[in-house]
Amino acid sequence: MVISILVRKTRVKDRAGWESALQAVLPKVRQVVEAEPGFVSLQYLWSPDEEGAMAQITTWQSLDDCRRYVRGGAAATAATIEDAAIPTAPHPDGAWVRKNFEVAG
């Protein structure tokens, strides 16, 4: 399995506001990612240490499934939905960084 972690900083500064905005768009995001071949799970994280920082974690059956999600446009669609509700912080804080990891064992 492959874990893909997308980290970004948002304009939203408090967890309650972030959770409320996320809950409003989560059904649409889930619809996009769950339709992708090899999708396993979706999870969101809020940073307790860095104001406005969040992560989207998706799990895929294979690296090819993850790459298809990212390169085929579904990841961009999910990101557009998220960003409309949870706007990205302005430059230079608003960089989106994705890292993929294979699960050991």
C-alpha positions as CSV (number, residue, x, y, z in Angstrom):
1,M,0.0,0.0,0.0
2,V,1.0,3.6,-0.6
3,I,0.2,6.6,1.7
4,S,0.1,10.0,0.0
5,I,0.3,13.0,2.3
6,L,-0.6,16.5,1.0
7,V,0.4,19.3,3.3
8,R,-0.6,22.9,3.0
9,K,-1.2,26.0,5.1
10,T,-4.6,27.6,5.0
11,R,-6.0,31.1,5.7
12,V,-8.2,29.5,8.3
13,K,-6.5,30.0,11.7
14,D,-8.7,28.0,14.1
15,R,-9.5,24.4,14.2
16,A,-13.3,24.8,14.7
17,G,-13.6,27.0,11.6
18,W,-11.5,24.5,9.6
19,E,-13.5,21.5,10.8
20,S,-16.8,23.3,9.9
21,A,-15.6,24.2,6.4
22,L,-14.2,20.7,5.9
23,Q,-17.4,19.0,6.9
24,A,-19.3,21.1,4.3
25,V,-17.1,19.8,1.4
26,L,-16.1,16.4,2.7
27,P,-18.9,14.5,0.9
28,K,-17.9,16.1,-2.5
29,V,-14.2,15.3,-1.9
30,R,-15.0,11.7,-0.8
31,Q,-17.1,11.3,-4.0
32,V,-14.0,12.2,-6.1
33,V,-11.4,10.1,-4.3
34,E,-13.7,7.0,-3.7
35,A,-14.3,6.8,-7.5
36,E,-10.6,6.3,-8.1
37,P,-9.3,2.7,-8.7
38,G,-7.2,1.5,-5.8
39,F,-8.5,4.0,-3.3
40,V,-8.4,2.7,0.3
41,S,-8.9,5.6,2.7
42,L,-9.0,9.4,3.3
43,Q,-8.1,11.2,6.4
44,Y,-7.5,14.9,7.4
45,L,-5.2,16.3,10.0
46,W,-5.0,19.7,11.7
47,S,-1.6,20.8,13.0
48,P,-1.6,21.7,16.7
49,D,1.9,23.3,16.2
50,E,1.6,25.4,13.1
51,E,-1.3,27.9,12.7
52,G,-3.4,27.0,9.7
53,A,-1.5,23.9,8.7
54,M,-3.4,20.8,7.5
55,A,-2.8,17.6,5.8
56,Q,-4.8,15.3,3.5
57,I,-3.8,11.7,3.8
58,T,-5.0,9.2,1.2
59,T,-4.1,5.5,1.1
60,W,-3.9,3.6,-2.2
61,Q,-3.4,-0.1,-3.0
62,S,-0.4,0.6,-5.2
63,L,1.9,3.4,-6.3
64,D,0.3,3.2,-9.8
65,D,-3.1,3.9,-8.3
66,C,-1.8,6.9,-6.4
67,R,0.0,8.3,-9.5
68,R,-3.2,7.8,-11.6
69,Y,-5.1,9.8,-8.9
70,V,-2.6,12.6,-9.0
71,R,-1.8,12.7,-12.7
72,G,-5.3,11.9,-14.0
73,G,-6.8,15.1,-12.5
74,A,-8.8,13.7,-9.6
75,A,-6.4,15.1,-7.1
76,A,-6.7,18.5,-8.7
77,T,-10.5,18.2,-8.6
78,A,-10.4,17.3,-4.9
79,A,-7.9,20.2,-4.2
80,T,-10.2,22.7,-6.0
81,I,-13.2,21.6,-3.9
82,E,-11.1,21.9,-0.7
83,D,-9.6,25.2,-1.6
84,A,-13.0,26.8,-2.3
85,A,-14.0,26.1,1.3
86,I,-10.6,26.2,3.0
87,P,-8.6,28.8,1.1
88,T,-4.8,28.4,0.9
89,A,-2.6,30.9,2.7
90,P,-1.0,33.5,0.5
91,H,2.5,33.1,-0.9
92,P,5.0,32.1,0.4
93,D,3.1,30.1,3.1
94,G,0.6,28.6,0.7
95,A,2.8,25.9,-1.0
96,W,1.2,22.5,-1.5
97,V,3.6,19.6,-0.8
98,R,2.8,16.0,-1.6
99,K,4.9,13.1,-0.4
100,N,4.2,9.4,-1.1
101,F,5.4,6.6,1.1
102,E,5.1,2.8,0.7
103,V,3.9,0.9,3.8
104,A,6.5,-1.4,5.3
105,G,5.9,-5.1,5.6
